[in-house]
Amino acid sequence: MAESKGALIAKTVQKHAGRAKEKLLQNLGKVDRTLDDIFEEHLQNFNRQHQQAVRLQKEFNNYIRCIRAVQTASKSLMEAITEVYESGWSGHDLLYVQAQNMEMLWQDFSHKLGDQVLIPLNTYTNQFPEVRKKIEKRGRKLVDYDSQRHSFQNLQSNAAKRRDDVKVTKGKEQLEEAKRTYEILNSELHDELPALYDSRVLFFVNNLQTLFSAEQLFHSESSKVFSELEAITDKLAMDSQRGGYKKTNSVVKSNTLNSHNGNAVQRSAAETVNNAEDKAQVDGEKEKEKANNVAKSDDVYDIPVGATLAGLPAGALYRVRATYRYTREDSDELSFDVGDVIRVVQYDDPDEQEEGWLMGIKESTNEKGMFPANFTRPI
């Protein structure tokens, strides 16, 4: 048993030494080598296909890791948002539902990328190492064949002088065995390599379509969720503008902007009038002021810093541009889109003014109505 093992080792060492010698002689140009231009073309295609598959696998693995990290971050962010969104605010329950929807979308997206894109890509890439081993074995058998071919040529030359037919016969058998072993592998690879190369088209079509479809669905559905979340916070903003979340128990519809100038003192003085004669006089002055249309804008409104007053049409106090979209909820309100220009005008009845709201005319349509001031900026 020991001799058999030792003989096997010696045979292996001799084989490696023989291949090394043959390659050295070929590299030095001392002996020729068997050439196969068609196989070399197949081999170049295989190498390129393998490199591209490995790179795609590497980059997609990195992409999956990033997606899962963002998934975790998104979940933490939505948990923080639902925590700060107080239970008494409008849309609290809806916001929680949309946060759960967002988490499910992330889970489904991550699952599809892993099971339907990454796993098939791994299977596709894992076939290359086995083919590579076969190519390397074919290369070794080609060297063995060339070595036997050169040895047989030497035997034939020497046999002509020494008439050693036994060695020639044995050499011929060894050459035919080496050639047969090489040609079997070579023939198989001539079939397998082109088939593998052609398979890349169908694989990438299916794999990339699955990826792009998963991406499109995720972003489409998540966009709907964020649209709902935006609508919830828009409603909260409008309720807040209407004074819905103030600690006071009443919503005062008055000329709130008067409180930004000296008119607050006038209102306070009017409220402290203790006799009917003085009150009647104040009311009479208000009616007279409205009837004569001579209310002074500086007494009713604060003109924002930066507002341009030149070139305004009659009745306009200043202009504003919409920075957010607003959809009216009542018939006396004004709807507008981002970028719309609105002329701020006086209320027909100053007592109808609400805190944080202005009266305006949209220049593109000449529609008139109330709108939240913080959805615009002066121009």
C-alpha positions in Angstrom: 0.0 0.0 0.0 2.8 2.4 0.9 4.6 1.6 -2.4 1.4 2.2 -4.3 1.0 5.6 -2.7 4.6 6.5 -3.2 4.4 5.5 -6.8 1.3 7.6 -7.3 3.1 10.6 -5.8 6.1 10.0 -8.0 3.9 9.8 -11.1 2.1 13.0 -10.2 5.4 14.8 -9.7 6.8 13.5 -12.9 3.6 14.7 -14.7 3.9 18.2 -13.3 7.5 18.3 -14.2 6.8 17.2 -17.7 4.1 19.9 -18.2 6.4 22.6 -16.8 9.2 21.5 -19.2 6.8 21.5 -22.2 5.4 25.0 -21.4 9.0 26.3 -21.0 10.0 24.9 -24.3 6.9 26.4 -26.0 7.5 29.8 -24.4 11.1 29.7 -25.6 9.9 28.8 -29.1 11.8 25.5 -29.0 8.7 23.4 -29.8 5.4 24.2 -31.3 2.0 24.2 -29.6 -1.4 23.1 -30.8 -3.5 26.2 -31.7 -7.3 26.5 -31.8 -8.4 30.0 -32.8 -12.1 29.2 -32.4 -11.6 28.0 -28.9 -9.6 31.1 -28.0 -12.6 33.3 -29.1 -14.9 31.2 -27.0 -12.5 31.6 -24.1 -12.4 35.4 -24.4 -16.1 35.6 -24.4 -16.3 33.3 -21.3 -13.7 35.5 -19.5 -15.6 38.7 -20.2 -19.0 37.1 -19.3 -17.6 35.8 -16.0 -16.0 39.1 -15.1 -19.3 41.0 -15.8 -21.3 38.5 -13.8 -19.0 38.7 -10.8 -19.1 42.5 -10.8 -22.9 42.6 -11.1 -23.2 40.1 -8.3 -20.8 42.2 -6.1 -22.6 45.5 -6.8 -26.0 44.1 -6.3 -25.0 42.5 -3.0 -23.8 46.0 -1.9 -27.1 47.5 -3.2 -29.2 45.0 -1.2 -27.2 45.8 1.9 -27.9 49.5 1.4 -31.6 48.9 0.8 -31.9 47.0 4.0 -30.0 49.7 5.9 -32.4 52.3 4.5 -35.3 50.0 5.4 -34.2 50.0 9.0 -33.7 53.7 9.0 -37.1 54.3 7.5 -38.8 52.2 10.1 -37.0 54.2 12.9 -37.9 57.5 11.3 -41.6 56.6 11.0 -41.7 55.4 14.6 -40.2 58.8 15.7 -42.8 60.7 13.5 -45.7 58.8 14.9 -44.4 59.4 18.4 -44.2 63.2 18.0 -47.6 63.4 16.1 -49.9 63.9 19.1 -53.0 61.8 19.5 -55.2 64.9 19.5 -54.0 66.1 16.1 -56.1 65.5 13.1 -55.2 62.4 11.1 -53.3 60.8 13.9 -54.7 57.3 13.3 -54.3 57.7 9.5 -50.7 58.7 9.9 -50.1 55.5 12.0 -51.7 53.4 9.3 -49.6 54.9 6.5 -46.5 54.4 8.6 -47.4 50.7 8.8 -48.1 50.6 5.1 -44.6 52.1 4.4 -43.0 49.4 6.5 -44.8 46.7 4.6 -43.7 48.2 1.3 -40.1 48.1 2.4 -40.4 44.5 3.5 -42.0 43.4 0.3 -39.4 45.3 -1.8 -36.5 43.9 0.1 -37.9 40.4 -0.1 -38.3 40.6 -3.9 -34.8 41.9 -4.4 -33.4 39.1 -2.4 -35.4 36.1 -3.6 -36.3 37.1 -7.2 -33.2 39.0 -8.2 -30.2 38.1 -6.0 -30.7 34.3 -5.7 -31.0 33.8 -9.5 -28.0 36.0 -10.0 -26.0 33.9 -7.5 -27.1 30.7 -9.4 -26.0 32.2 -12.7 -22.6 33.3 -11.4 -21.9 30.0 -9.5 -21.8 28.0 -12.8 -18.6 29.8 -13.9 -16.1 28.2 -11.4 -17.0 24.7 -12.6 -16.6 25.6 -16.2 -13.4 27.3 -15.3 -12.1 24.1 -13.8 -12.9 22.3 -17.0 -11.1 24.9 -19.1 -8.0 24.5 -16.9 -8.2 20.8 -17.2 -8.5 21.1 -21.0 -5.4 23.3 -20.9 -3.4 20.6 -18.9 -4.5 17.9 -21.3 -3.5 20.0 -24.3 0.0 20.3 -22.8 0.1 16.6 -22.2 -0.9 16.0 -25.8 1.7 18.4 -27.2 4.3 16.7 -24.9 3.4 13.2 -26.1 3.4 14.5 -29.7 7.0 15.9 -29.3 8.2 12.7 -27.5 6.8 10.5 -30.3 8.5 12.7 -32.9 11.8 12.2 -31.1 11.2 8.4 -30.8 10.5 8.2 -34.5 13.8 10.0 -35.2 15.8 7.8 -32.9 14.0 4.6 -34.0 15.1 5.2 -37.5 18.6 4.8 -36.3 18.2 2.2 -33.6 15.2 0.2 -35.0 13.4 0.3 -31.6 9.9 -0.6 -32.8 8.7 -1.4 -29.3 9.2 2.1 -28.0 7.7 3.6 -31.1 4.6 1.4 -30.7 4.2 2.3 -27.0 4.9 6.0 -27.7 2.2 5.9 -30.4 -0.3 4.5 -27.9 0.5 7.1 -25.4 0.1 9.8 -28.0 -3.3 8.5 -29.1 -4.5 8.3 -25.5 -3.4 11.9 -24.8 -5.0 13.1 -28.0 -8.2 11.3 -27.3 -8.5 12.7 -23.7 -7.7 16.2 -25.0 -10.2 16.1 -27.8 -13.1 14.9 -25.7 -12.7 17.9 -23.3 -12.0 20.2 -26.2 -15.2 19.1 -28.0 -17.3 19.4 -24.9 -16.1 23.0 -24.3 -16.6 23.9 -28.0 -20.3 23.1 -27.3 -20.7 24.4 -23.7 -18.9 27.8 -24.0 -21.0 29.2 -26.9 -24.2 27.9 -25.2 -23.2 29.5 -21.9 -22.4 32.8 -23.7 -25.7 32.8 -25.6 -27.7 32.2 -22.4 -26.7 35.5 -20.9 -29.3 37.5 -22.9 -32.3 35.6 -21.7 -31.0 35.6 -18.1 -30.3 39.3 -18.0 -33.7 40.1 -19.6 -35.5 38.2 -16.9 -33.3 39.3 -14.0 -33.3 43.0 -14.9 -37.0 43.1 -15.7 -37.7 41.6 -12.3 -35.4 44.3 -10.7 -36.9 47.2 -12.6 -40.4 46.0 -12.0 -39.8 45.7 -8.2 -38.3 49.2 -8.2 -41.1 50.7 -10.1 -43.8 49.2 -7.9 -42.1 50.1 -4.7 -41.6 53.8 -5.7 -45.1 54.1 -7.1 -46.7 52.7 -4.0 -44.4 54.5 -1.6 -45.2 57.8 -3.5 -48.9 57.2 -2.7 -48.1 56.7 1.0 -46.1 60.0 1.1 -48.9 61.8 -0.8 -51.3 60.6 2.0 -48.9 61.7 4.7 -48.5 65.1 3.0 -52.3 65.5 2.9 -52.5 64.6 6.6 -50.0 67.3 7.6 -51.6 69.8 5.2 -54.9 69.3 7.1 -53.0 69.8 10.4 -51.5 73.0 9.1 -54.9 74.4 8.1 -56.5 73.4 11.4 -53.6 75.1 13.2 -54.1 78.3 11.1 -57.7 78.3 12.1 -56.7 78.3 15.7 -57.8 74.7 16.3 -54.9 73.8 18.5 -54.7 76.9 20.7 -55.4 76.7 24.4 -58.0 79.4 24.2 -61.6 78.2 24.2 -62.8 80.5 21.5 -61.8 81.3 17.9 -61.8 85.0 17.4 -62.7 86.2 13.9 -61.3 89.7 14.1 -58.9 92.0 12.4 -55.9 90.1 13.9 -53.3 91.9 11.9 -54.4 95.1 13.6 -52.6 93.8 16.7 -49.3 94.2 14.8 -49.7 98.0 14.8 -51.4 100.8 16.8 -54.9 99.6 15.9 -54.8 97.1 18.8 -54.9 100.1 21.2 -57.9 101.5 19.3 -59.8 98.1 19.6 -59.0 97.9 23.3 -60.2 101.4 23.9 -63.4 100.7 22.0 -64.0 97.5 24.1 -63.8 99.6 27.3 -66.4 102.1 26.3 -68.9 101.9 29.1 -71.8 103.9 27.8 -74.1 103.5 24.8 -73.3 106.9 23.5 -69.6 106.3 23.1 -70.2 102.8 21.6 -72.7 104.2 19.1 -70.2 106.8 18.1 -67.5 104.2 17.4 -69.9 102.0 15.4 -71.0 105.1 13.5 -67.4 105.9 12.6 -66.9 102.3 11.4 -70.0 102.4 9.2 -69.0 105.8 7.8 -65.5 104.5 7.1 -66.7 101.5 5.1 -69.4 103.5 3.3 -66.9 106.1 2.1 -64.3 103.4 1.3 -61.5 105.4 2.9 -60.0 102.9 5.3 -56.3 103.4 5.3 -54.3 100.2 4.6 -51.5 101.3 7.0 -54.1 101.3 9.8 -55.5 97.9 9.0 -52.5 95.9 7.6 -48.8 95.6 8.3 -47.0 95.6 5.0 -44.3 92.9 5.1 -40.7 93.8 4.8 -39.6 93.2 1.2 -43.0 93.7 -0.4 -43.0 95.9 -3.5 -45.6 98.7 -3.4 -44.9 100.3 -6.8 -47.0 99.5 -9.8 -49.9 98.0 -7.9 -53.4 98.1 -9.3 -56.1 100.0 -7.4 -57.2 98.3 -4.2 -54.1 96.1 -3.9 -52.0 96.4 -0.8 -49.1 94.2 -2.0 -48.4 91.0 -3.9 -47.5 87.5 -2.6 -46.3 84.4 -4.4 -47.6 80.9 -3.3 -44.8 78.7 -1.8 -47.2 75.8 -1.2 -50.2 74.4 -2.9 -53.5 75.1 -1.1 -57.0 73.7 -1.8 -59.9 75.6 -0.4 -62.3 73.9 2.0 -64.9 76.6 2.2 -66.6 78.6 -0.6 -65.1 81.9 0.7 -61.5 80.6 0.4 -59.0 80.7 -2.4 -57.3 77.7 -4.0 -53.8 78.1 -5.7 -50.8 76.2 -6.8 -47.1 76.8 -6.0 -45.9 79.9 -7.9 -49.3 81.6 -8.3 -49.3 85.4 -7.7 -51.9 86.8 -5.5 -52.8 90.5 -4.8 -53.5 91.1 -1.2 -56.6 93.3 -0.7 -58.7 94.5 2.2 -61.5 92.5 3.7 -64.9 93.8 2.8 -65.7 93.5 6.4 -62.7 93.7 8.7 -64.5 91.7 11.4 -64.5 88.7 9.1 -60.7 88.4 9.2 -59.2 85.4 10.9 -55.8 85.2 12.5 -53.1 84.3 10.0 -55.4 84.6 7.0 -55.4 87.2 4.2 -57.9 88.2 1.6 -56.6 88.2 -2.0 -57.2 88.0 -5.7 -55.4 85.4 -7.8 -54.0 87.2 -10.8 -54.3 84.3 -13.2 -58.1 83.9 -12.7 -59.2 87.0 -10.8 -60.7 84.7 -8.2 -61.1 86.3 -4.8 -61.0 84.6 -1.4 -59.3 84.0 2.0 -56.0 82.1 2.1 -53.4 81.2 4.8 -50.6 83.7 4.9 -47.9 81.2 5.7 -48.5 79.4 2.4 -47.1 82.5 0.6 -44.3 85.0 0.6 -44.3 88.7 -0.3 -42.8 89.8 -3.6 
